[in-house]
């Protein structure tokens, strides 16, 4: 069983009232609602961080001049293979 920790937080009264109303509608405790909300926030943050890492990895995609060099190299390699084919 995971251990729990009590904490106190401060928030605007209007938000507190919305939290109470939502917890009541969902028939869960206010504490459970906060746990669900924080877990969701953490998961979204992890997904955002992963997407940022993926985007960073693809940001190194070759620019147009590099693509041109690659194309020339492929053409030259193909010609060499055709010439040297048995």
Secondary structure, 3 states (H helix, E strand, C coil): CCCCCCCCCCCCHHHHHHHHHHHHHHCCCHHHHHHHHHHHHHHHHHHHHHHHHHHHHHCCCCCHHHHHHHHHHHHHHHHHHHHHCC
